[in-house]
Amino acid sequence: MDIILVRKSRIAGKKRFWLPVIPGIILLAWNIANILRVPIINTIAGDLTAICCLCIAAIFQSCIFCGLIPTNSRYFELFQSNGSLDAEITDNTFHRYYYSGNFPKLTEELRECVIANSSIQENGVLIKHIPVKGGHLFWTEDISVLLDQYQDIEEQQEELTERNQLLQMTYQKEAARKKLEEQNRLLNMIQDQTYKQYELLSSYMKKLEQTESREEYDMLLSKIVVVGTYLKRRKNLVLTRYSSQGDSLTMADLKQSLAESCENLKLCRIRAAYYVQDKEKQLQADDILNCYDFFEWLIEQLFDVINSVFFRVTQIDEKLQISVHVMSSTDIHNFLKERPELLIQQEEEQEWFIRCPLS
């Protein structure tokens, strides 16, 4: 057994341990003396069982002492050898039995807090606890580096939050500026496209201040209402055009505008009606605006010479076409000579037909 233990030993150097051999030699000598019946053996050590057990126990204890049989008898030294861990083992009264590293001395109140919370942070050191049989195990972890990193992260987060708020404010101001620029652009565009109507309103207002006839005063007010209605509806069409996708308007948009204008023409003692084909169809916005612009231009030219008007917008072979029937006792050619492309025909004595191709 001694030879096998020495050969199988993993202790560095493979030293030949001689101590376990001594009890073996003693046991061998006793057996030889017992066989030879040496009288002194029976007197001093005559019990075979006791002597054999004592020598075998001495052999094993010698193996343990020499390290041939590993044991865990050096707890304190083993615990101290782990220098990377600051820890201690105490009993239930917090009396220290083992410790390693530089484990700090803790007060009883602090230990109670650690036990209650499983861990506690103190001056950049995290103190943890787990119960063990008959006591407690405390150990520490240095988290000062993690706390510094966490503080850096918090500072970066605050900086990013402030930067995000600044960017958001900048974006809102930029959006408001662009919105204002777009509103000004649309306003200027509407004014450029309707400046004739504004001049017409200005002339009506001057005549309104100068007239003394009640009938003429009412007629001028009616004309102002009609022109003002056109300005309002056309502005709505332009805003609808640029707020929708695809730069398109529907026949329904045109129908709403014509309906309000025709209703206000009653104030000028003009019967007005309209017909719009396929009101839900999406069309180019310019075509819809041209239809309404032509209607207003026609009314403004014939304000004083017509009694009724029937305005039609139809689609023939994917082309928009405007046809108008008006009742007038006056020849309307001179009033419409500004648009030579118009087809003007007199169908009956006071009935006139006007055709205007758009596309």
Residue pairs with C-beta under 8 A, 6 or more apart in sequence:
1 59
2 17
2 20
2 21
2 24
2 59
2 63
5 20
5 63
5 68
5 69
6 14
6 16
6 17
6 68
9 17
9 67
9 68
11 67
11 68
17 63
17 66
17 67
17 68
19 62
19 65
19 66
20 59
20 62
20 63
20 66
20 68
22 58
22 62
23 55
23 56
23 58
23 59
23 62
24 55
24 59
26 55
26 58
27 51
27 52
27 55
27 56
27 59
30 41
30 45
30 51
30 55
33 40
33 41
34 41
34 48
45 51
60 69
63 69
64 71
64 73
72 78
75 98
76 98
79 87
79 89
79 98
79 99
79 100
80 99
80 100
81 100
82 100
82 101
83 100
83 101
84 101
85 100
85 101
85 139
86 100
86 101
86 102
86 103
86 104
86 139
86 140
87 99
87 100
87 101
87 103
87 137
87 138
87 139
87 140
88 96
88 98
88 99
88 100
88 103
88 137
88 138
88 139
89 96
89 97
89 98
89 99
89 132
89 135
89 136
89 137
89 138
90 96
90 97
90 135
90 136
90 138
91 97
91 134
91 135
91 136
92 134
92 135
92 136
94 108
94 111
94 136
97 135
103 138
103 139
103 140
104 125
104 140
106 114
106 127
106 138
110 120
110 122
110 127
111 129
111 136
111 138
113 120
114 120
114 127
114 128
114 129
114 138
115 129
115 131
115 136
118 128
118 129
118 130
119 126
119 127
119 128
119 129
120 126
120 127
121 127
121 143
124 142
124 143
124 144
124 147
125 140
125 141
125 142
125 143
125 144
126 140
126 141
126 142
126 143
127 138
127 139
127 140
128 138
128 139
128 140
128 141
129 136
129 137
129 138
130 136
130 137
131 137
182 242
186 238
186 239
186 242
189 238
190 234
190 235
190 238
191 198
193 234
194 230
194 231
194 234
197 227
197 230
197 231
197 296
197 300
198 231
200 227
200 300
201 224
201 227
201 228
204 220
204 223
204 224
204 227
205 224
207 216
207 220
208 217
208 220
208 221
208 224
211 217
211 220
219 268
221 267
222 264
222 267
222 268
223 268
223 303
225 264
225 267
226 261
226 264
226 265
226 267
226 268
226 299
227 296
227 300
229 260
229 261
229 264
230 261
230 292
230 296
233 256
233 257
233 260
233 261
233 292
234 257
234 289
234 292
234 293
234 296
236 257
237 249
237 253
237 257
237 285
237 288
237 289
237 292
238 289
240 249
240 253
241 247
241 248
241 249
241 285
241 289
246 282
247 284
247 285
248 282
248 283
248 284
248 285
249 282
249 283
249 284
249 285
249 288
249 289
250 279
250 280
250 281
250 282
250 283
250 288
251 276
251 277
251 278
251 279
251 280
251 281
251 283
251 288
251 313
252 279
252 280
253 288
254 276
254 279
254 288
254 291
254 292
254 313
255 274
255 276
255 279
257 292
258 274
258 276
258 292
258 295
258 311
259 274
261 272
261 295
261 296
261 299
262 272
262 273
262 274
262 311
263 272
265 271
265 272
265 299
265 309
266 272
268 303
269 307
270 299
270 306
270 307
270 308
270 309
271 307
271 308
271 309
272 308
272 309
272 310
272 311
273 308
273 309
273 310
273 311
274 310
274 311
274 312
274 313
275 310
275 311
275 312
275 313
275 314
276 312
276 313
277 313
277 314
277 315
278 315
281 315
283 320
287 320
287 358
287 359
290 358
291 313
291 320
291 322
291 358
294 322
294 356
294 358
295 311
297 339
298 309
298 311
298 324
298 336
298 354
299 309
301 335
301 336
301 338
302 309
302 326
302 328
302 332
302 335
302 336
305 328
305 329
305 330
305 332
305 335
306 326
306 327
306 328
306 332
307 327
307 328
307 350
308 326
308 327
309 324
309 325
309 326
309 327
310 324
310 325
310 326
311 322
311 324
312 322
312 323
312 324
313 320
313 321
313 322
314 320
314 321
314 323
315 321
319 357
319 358
319 359
320 357
320 358
320 359
321 355
321 356
321 357
321 358
322 355
322 356
322 357
322 358
323 353
323 354
323 355
323 356
324 353
324 354
324 355
324 356
325 347
325 351
325 352
325 353
325 354
326 332
326 351
326 352
326 354
327 350
327 351
327 352
328 350
328 352
329 350
332 344
332 352
332 354
333 344
336 342
336 344
336 354
339 356
341 356
341 357
342 354
342 355
342 356
343 353
343 354
343 355
343 356
344 352
344 353
344 354
345 352
345 353
345 354
346 352
346 353
347 353
